Amino acid sequence: MIDIHCHLLHGVDDGSDDLEGSLDALKLAEEAGFTDIILTPHYIKDYYDNSIENTKDKLKEL
């Protein structure tokens, strides 16, 4: 199963507040049968810190 709309990057938008929360959510998704997740952070200029650099950094942490 594939999740095609997921706010999982911690501290980027309305997703998890911290890395631990994101990792917990990933584990639950895996247990539920998800095999792939497409991360879809919101983009609102000057509202969320989801520049490409920050987004890549958060993804690397996961």
C-alpha positions in Angstrom: 0.0 0.0 0.0 1.3 3.5 -0.8 0.5 6.7 1.1 0.5 9.5 -1.5 -0.2 12.4 0.9 1.8 12.5 4.1 3.1 15.3 6.4 5.7 13.3 8.2 8.8 15.5 8.2 9.2 16.7 11.8 9.1 20.4 12.5 8.3 21.4 8.9 4.6 21.9 8.7 1.6 20.3 10.5 3.3 17.0 10.8 5.3 15.6 13.7 6.8 18.0 16.2 10.0 16.0 16.6 12.1 13.1 15.1 10.8 10.6 17.6 7.2 11.3 16.6 8.0 10.9 12.9 9.8 7.6 13.6 6.8 6.3 15.6 4.5 7.2 12.8 6.7 5.4 10.3 6.7 2.3 12.4 2.9 2.4 12.7 2.6 2.9 8.9 4.8 -0.1 8.3 2.8 -2.2 10.7 -0.4 -1.1 8.9 1.0 -2.4 5.6 2.4 0.7 3.9 5.3 0.0 1.7 5.9 3.4 0.3 5.3 7.0 1.5 5.3 10.1 -0.5 6.1 13.1 1.7 4.1 16.2 0.8 5.0 19.1 3.1 3.0 22.3 2.7 4.5 25.2 0.8 3.5 28.6 1.9 6.3 31.1 1.3 7.6 32.7 4.6 5.2 30.6 6.7 6.8 27.2 6.9 10.5 26.5 6.9 10.4 24.0 4.2 13.1 25.2 1.9 14.7 22.4 -0.2 17.7 22.4 2.1 15.6 22.1 5.3 13.4 19.4 3.7 16.4 17.4 2.6 18.0 17.7 6.1 14.8 16.4 7.8 14.5 13.6 5.3 18.1 12.5 6.0 17.3 12.5 9.7 14.5 10.0 9.1 
